[in-house]
């Protein structure tokens, strides 16, 4: 858990400086952190990270509405 928490801190800093390059990676890391908190019963922490994650997804969707949507396939 410590490595994922540290990773999220690094991605937050990078995304603050250059959101276009790093915001999606922050989202992936936050999703992993949310899951880990949930798996260990840390509900309040999982909820807080989930709320941050929703904000990240909204920011990504504002710049590219297809972000996070499945590809149509072959």
Buried (B, 14 or more C-beta within 10 A) or exposed (E): EEEBBEBBEEBBEBBEEEBEEBBBBBBEBBBBBBBBBBEEEBEEBBEBBBEBBEEBBEBBEEEEEEBEEEEEEE
